[in-house]
Amino acid sequence: MTLNVPKPIGDLLLELVQPKKTYASRFGVGAVLILIFAAIALTVFVLRIVSDETQRNELESLYVAGENISISAEERLTDISVKLSY
């Protein structure tokens, strides 16, 4: 029969002080920071592309709407000029 002897307080304190194996301790804090900044930069890049595409679509729709307005204005002017000629 074995007895479970509690660890000495010094060993418990050493476990608290010593860092556990994490990604930061394995690869270094610098590598983890580089990965974080790379992810942020990639996210910003993708968001800029998406927003540029959205703005382009909005400008195209405004251009088409402007063409429709100019065509209807030309038709109205033609109708008015035809009515005035009679």
trRosetta pair geometry for C-beta under 8 A, 3 or more apart (Angstrom, degrees):
i j d omega theta_ij theta_ji phi_ij phi_ji
7 11 4.4 -101 171 79 116 130
7 12 5.6 136 98 -51 118 87
8 11 5.1 96 62 5 78 101
8 12 7.3 -146 99 -3 43 88
9 12 5.6 -56 -151 38 38 113
9 13 6.3 38 153 -19 70 105
10 13 5.8 -54 -147 37 31 110
10 14 6.4 33 153 -20 64 104
11 14 5.6 -52 -148 35 33 113
11 15 6.6 36 152 -20 64 102
12 15 5.7 -52 -153 32 33 112
12 16 6.7 31 150 -17 64 104
13 16 5.6 -55 -152 36 36 112
13 17 6.2 27 155 -15 69 109
14 17 5.8 -59 -140 41 32 106
14 18 5.8 22 166 -13 70 112
15 18 6.4 -54 -130 41 24 102
19 22 7.2 -80 166 10 107 103
19 25 5.4 170 120 -80 130 142
20 25 7.5 -179 95 14 39 151
21 25 5.7 -123 -134 78 44 127
21 26 6.2 58 -170 -57 88 98
22 25 5.2 90 47 12 71 97
22 26 7.0 -139 93 -4 34 92
23 26 5.8 -60 -143 40 31 108
23 27 5.8 -13 175 19 70 113
23 32 6.0 115 120 -92 105 119
24 27 7.1 -71 -127 55 18 80
24 28 7.3 -48 -174 132 53 12
24 29 5.3 28 -163 -90 100 66
24 32 5.1 -39 -100 -18 76 155
27 31 4.1 -94 145 74 108 145
27 32 6.3 124 84 -47 114 82
28 31 4.8 92 68 4 91 101
28 32 7.2 -163 95 -3 50 86
29 32 5.7 -59 -153 39 37 111
29 33 6.2 37 151 -20 70 107
30 33 5.7 -56 -147 38 31 110
30 34 6.3 33 154 -21 66 104
31 34 5.6 -51 -148 34 32 113
31 35 6.5 34 153 -19 64 104
32 35 5.7 -52 -151 35 33 113
32 36 6.5 34 151 -20 65 103
33 36 5.6 -52 -147 35 34 112
33 37 6.3 29 156 -14 67 106
34 37 5.9 -57 -146 41 30 106
34 38 6.1 33 154 -21 65 108
35 38 5.6 -54 -144 36 30 113
35 39 6.4 31 156 -20 64 104
36 39 5.9 -55 -152 34 30 110
36 40 6.5 28 151 -17 64 105
37 40 5.6 -52 -146 37 35 112
37 41 6.2 36 154 -19 67 106
38 41 5.7 -53 -144 38 31 111
38 42 6.3 32 156 -19 64 106
39 42 5.8 -53 -146 37 30 111
39 43 6.4 33 154 -20 63 106
40 43 5.7 -55 -150 35 31 112
40 44 6.4 29 154 -17 65 105
41 44 5.8 -54 -147 37 32 110
41 45 6.2 35 153 -22 65 107
42 45 5.6 -53 -146 35 31 114
42 46 6.3 29 157 -16 65 106
43 46 6.0 -56 -147 38 29 108
43 47 6.3 27 155 -17 64 109
44 47 5.8 -57 -146 39 30 110
44 48 6.3 32 155 -22 65 105
45 48 5.9 -56 -151 33 28 110
45 49 6.7 27 153 -17 63 104
46 49 5.8 -54 -151 35 34 111
46 50 6.4 31 153 -17 66 107
47 50 5.7 -54 -145 39 33 111
47 51 6.1 30 157 -17 67 107
48 51 5.8 -55 -142 40 30 107
48 52 6.2 34 156 -22 64 105
49 52 5.8 -54 -148 35 29 112
49 53 6.4 28 154 -18 63 106
50 53 5.8 -55 -150 37 31 111
50 54 6.4 32 151 -20 65 106
51 54 5.4 -51 -146 36 35 114
51 55 6.3 36 154 -18 66 104
52 55 5.8 -54 -147 38 31 110
52 56 6.3 34 152 -22 64 105
53 56 5.6 -52 -147 34 32 114
53 57 6.5 32 154 -18 64 104
54 57 5.8 -54 -151 36 31 110
54 58 6.4 31 152 -18 64 105
55 58 5.6 -53 -147 37 34 112
55 59 6.3 33 155 -19 67 105
56 59 5.8 -54 -148 37 31 110
56 60 6.4 32 153 -19 64 105
57 60 5.7 -53 -147 36 32 112
57 61 6.4 29 155 -17 65 105
58 61 5.8 -56 -149 37 31 108
58 62 6.4 31 152 -18 65 106
59 62 5.6 -54 -147 38 33 111
59 63 6.3 37 152 -23 65 104
60 63 5.5 -51 -147 34 32 113
60 64 6.4 31 154 -17 65 103
61 64 5.7 -50 -146 37 34 110
61 65 6.3 36 152 -19 64 105
62 65 5.5 -53 -146 38 33 112
62 66 6.2 37 152 -22 65 105
63 66 5.6 -53 -148 35 30 113
63 67 6.5 33 151 -20 64 101
64 67 5.6 -50 -150 33 34 112
64 68 6.5 35 151 -19 64 103
65 68 5.6 -52 -150 36 34 112
65 69 6.4 35 151 -20 65 104
66 69 5.6 -51 -147 35 33 112
66 70 6.3 30 155 -17 66 105
67 70 5.8 -56 -146 38 32 108
67 71 6.2 33 155 -20 66 106
68 71 5.7 -53 -145 36 31 111
68 72 6.3 25 157 -14 65 107
69 72 6.0 -58 -147 40 29 106
69 73 6.2 30 153 -20 65 108
70 73 5.5 -52 -144 37 32 113
70 74 6.3 36 154 -21 65 103
71 74 5.7 -52 -149 34 31 111
71 75 6.5 31 151 -18 63 104
72 75 5.5 -50 -147 36 35 114
72 76 6.4 37 153 -19 65 103
73 76 5.7 -53 -148 37 33 111
73 77 6.3 33 153 -18 65 105
74 77 5.7 -53 -146 38 32 110
74 78 6.3 35 153 -21 65 105
75 78 5.6 -53 -148 36 32 113
75 79 6.3 33 152 -19 65 104
76 79 5.5 -52 -147 37 33 112
76 80 6.2 32 154 -19 66 105
77 80 5.6 -52 -144 37 32 110
77 81 6.2 30 156 -17 66 106
78 81 5.8 -55 -144 39 29 108
78 82 6.3 31 154 -20 64 106
79 82 5.8 -54 -147 36 29 111
79 83 6.3 27 155 -16 64 107
80 83 5.7 -56 -148 39 31 110
80 84 6.2 28 154 -18 66 107
81 84 5.6 -52 -142 39 32 110
81 85 6.3 36 155 -26 63 104
82 85 5.8 -54 -150 30 30 112
82 86 7.2 25 153 -16 61 99
83 86 6.2 -57 -158 31 35 104
